[in-house]
Amino acid sequence: MRPVTPGDILAAARVLLAQPGAEWDGVLAEMLDAATRADRFRLRHGRAHPLHGNGTLMSVATGQASPPPAGDMRFLRAQGAVIAAILARSERLEGHGGERPADTGDVEQRL
């Protein structure tokens, strides 16, 4: 999967809003897996995956849901769930010798 941007988080969180909270973990896992497969396809074939796009989380999530109303607390929780899933996946990859995303320096060091 390509590096995550704020737009990726917002797009994925909008998708979550259309799902019951109990399904968020599974939906997130599916979106992250699809983005990873799409990025591998892009690197191998030099073009976007026909279903999942260019390897970004946003390309997987775009078009699946409309923006929420301003101040929607459930949307904030959805954004937190997206960030937590991305961090958990990154930590699992690091613990198993997987590739670490290019810019994953310690957040506290960057502040």
N, C-alpha and C positions, 0 to 999 in steps of 0.2 A: 504494500500500500504506500502511496506517496505521502509526503509530509502533510500533517493536519494543519489546516488554517481555521481561523474563526468562522469563516463561511461554511466550512465542512461541519463544524459543531452545530451551527444554527440550522443547516439543512437537515441533518440527522435528527436533531431535536424536534423539528416540525413533523417528521415522519412518526416519531414516538407519540406525539400528541393524538394521533389517529388510532392509537392502540390502547387497550387496557394496560394499566401499570404493571400487572403481573406478566405481561408478554414482552416488556421492554428488553429484558436481558437477551431473550431469544432473537428479537428483531435486530438488536444491536449486533449480536454475533453474526447474523446473516449478512448485515450490511458491511461489517468489517471484513468478513470472508470474501464477499463479492468484490470489494475494492481491492483486496489483495490479489485475487484471481485476475482481475482486470489489469492491474499493474504488471503482473507477470506476462499476460497476453501482450500488453503494449510493448514491453521490453523485447519479447520474443519476435513479434510480428511487425513492430514499427507503426502500429496504428491502434486506435481505441478498440476495446472489446465491443462487439455489436450490441450486447445487452447492458453491460455494466459500466461502459464509458472508459475514461482514461486512467483509472487507478486511484482516483480521489474518492473520498467518502461523499463529497458533494455530488459527484457524477452518478453515484449509486442512488442518492436520496432525492435529487432534483426531480421535480414534477410529481412527486408522490403526495405532497401535502401543501396546503395553503398556509400563509403566515398566521400566527395567533394574534388575538387582540393585545394591544399594549398593556403591559403590567400583569400579564398572565403568570401567576405563580407556578402553575403546572409546567409551563414552558421553561421556567428557570430550573425546576427539578429535572426536566428532560435534558437540559443542557448539562447539568451536573452528572446525570447518568451517562451521557455520551463521553464526557471527559473521563469519568471513572473507568469506563470500559476500555477506552484507549490506553489509559495508564496501566491498567491491569494486564492488558495484552502485551504492552511494551515490556513490562516487568517479567512476564512469563517468557518472552522471547530472549531477554537478556539472561535469564536464569538457565536457559537451555542452549546457549551458544548461538542463538539466532541473531540476525542482523539488527542492530540498533539504528533507529532513524538518525539521520545526520545531525540534527540540531535538537538534542534532548538533554542539554546541560541542566544541571541542578537549578531548579527554579529559584531557590533561595540565593544562589550565587549570582543570578542575573538581576535580582531586585536591588 
